Amino acid sequence: MDALYTAVATATHGREGRAVSSDGKIDLKLAPPAELGGNGEGTNPEQLFAAGYAACFGSALGLVGRQAKVDVSDAAVTAEVGIGKQGEGFGLKVTLRIELPESVDQETGRKLVETAHQVCPYSNATRGNIEVDLVIE
């Protein structure tokens, strides 16, 4: 694959540090959530992953919608990223909640969401590695 764009970010001190993008547009304090024993006073990798996946999936849905000549410009995607023990380490699971415009019928919506799941780079990266559930609301 030839990269069309490469994002660069550096994190220091793991979950209790900072994440900064090479262009300075992201500069975030990191902190584990209270549920994992942290103080919750910063963002965490799961939130960043959720935001990226939701945005990317929304763009993929827009692309397949335009190709099918179906207006999904008012769709919203919410990504829920869970972390838990998996074997000796930790694993992730994702639920994508897709709110489609009322003008999109259920069958068409399901086809668009499933096609977007084949197009989205995050979906392609996680396929076979992370459980991803698609929920159309």
C-alpha positions in Angstrom: 0.0 0.0 0.0 1.2 3.5 -0.8 0.2 5.9 1.9 -1.7 8.9 0.8 -1.2 10.6 4.2 0.7 9.6 7.3 -0.3 10.9 10.7 2.5 11.2 13.3 2.0 11.4 17.1 4.2 10.8 20.1 3.1 9.7 23.5 5.2 10.0 26.6 4.8 8.2 29.9 2.1 5.9 28.6 -1.4 6.3 30.0 -0.2 9.0 32.5 1.6 11.3 30.1 0.9 13.4 27.0 0.1 12.7 23.4 1.2 15.3 20.8 0.8 15.2 17.0 3.8 16.3 14.9 1.8 19.3 13.6 0.8 20.4 17.1 -2.9 20.1 16.4 -3.3 17.4 19.1 -1.7 18.1 22.5 -3.5 16.1 25.1 -3.0 15.1 28.8 -3.4 11.4 29.2 -4.8 9.7 32.3 -6.3 6.3 32.9 -10.1 6.4 33.6 -11.3 6.0 37.1 -12.7 2.5 36.1 -9.1 1.4 35.6 -7.8 3.0 38.8 -6.8 6.3 37.4 -7.8 9.8 38.2 -9.7 10.4 34.9 -8.2 13.9 34.6 -7.1 13.4 31.0 -8.2 11.5 27.9 -7.2 7.9 27.3 -6.2 5.7 24.4 -9.7 4.1 24.2 -11.4 7.5 23.8 -8.9 8.5 21.1 -9.5 5.2 19.3 -13.3 5.6 19.6 -13.2 9.2 18.2 -11.0 8.1 15.3 -13.1 5.0 14.5 -16.4 7.0 14.7 -15.1 9.7 12.4 -13.5 7.3 9.9 -16.6 5.0 9.7 -18.8 8.1 9.2 -16.6 9.1 6.3 -16.8 5.6 4.8 -20.6 5.6 5.2 -20.7 9.0 3.4 -18.7 7.6 0.6 -20.8 4.5 0.0 -23.9 6.6 0.4 -22.8 9.0 -2.3 -21.9 6.0 -4.6 -25.4 4.5 -4.0 -27.0 8.0 -4.4 -28.5 7.8 -0.9 -28.2 10.9 1.3 -26.6 9.9 4.6 -25.1 13.3 5.4 -27.1 13.6 8.6 -25.9 10.2 9.9 -24.1 10.0 13.2 -21.7 7.3 14.3 -20.9 6.6 18.0 -18.0 4.2 18.8 -17.9 2.5 22.1 -14.5 1.0 22.8 -14.2 -1.4 25.7 -10.9 -2.7 27.2 -10.6 -5.8 29.3 -8.4 -8.7 30.2 -7.7 -11.1 27.3 -5.4 -14.0 28.2 -2.3 -12.7 29.9 -2.8 -9.2 28.5 -5.6 -6.9 27.4 -7.9 -6.7 24.5 -10.4 -4.3 22.9 -14.0 -4.7 21.7 -16.0 -2.1 19.7 -19.6 -1.4 19.2 -20.5 1.1 16.4 -23.9 2.7 16.8 -25.0 4.2 13.6 -27.9 6.6 13.5 -29.2 6.9 9.9 -31.5 9.6 8.6 -35.2 8.7 8.8 -35.4 8.9 5.0 -33.2 5.8 4.7 -35.2 2.5 4.9 -33.9 -0.3 7.1 -32.8 -2.6 4.2 -30.9 0.1 2.4 -29.4 1.3 5.7 -28.1 -2.1 6.6 -26.5 -2.6 3.1 -24.8 0.8 3.4 -23.5 0.1 6.9 -22.2 -3.3 5.9 -20.5 -1.8 2.8 -19.0 1.0 4.9 -17.6 -1.7 7.2 -15.8 -3.2 4.2 -14.4 0.2 3.1 -13.4 1.8 6.4 -9.7 1.6 7.2 -10.4 1.2 10.9 -12.7 -1.7 10.2 -10.2 -3.3 7.9 -7.4 -2.9 10.5 -9.5 -4.5 13.3 -11.2 -7.2 11.3 -10.2 -10.6 12.7 -8.4 -8.9 15.7 -11.1 -7.1 17.6 -14.8 -7.9 18.0 -16.8 -5.2 16.2 -20.6 -5.0 16.5 -22.6 -2.9 14.2 -25.9 -1.5 15.6 -28.2 0.6 13.5 -30.4 2.8 15.5 
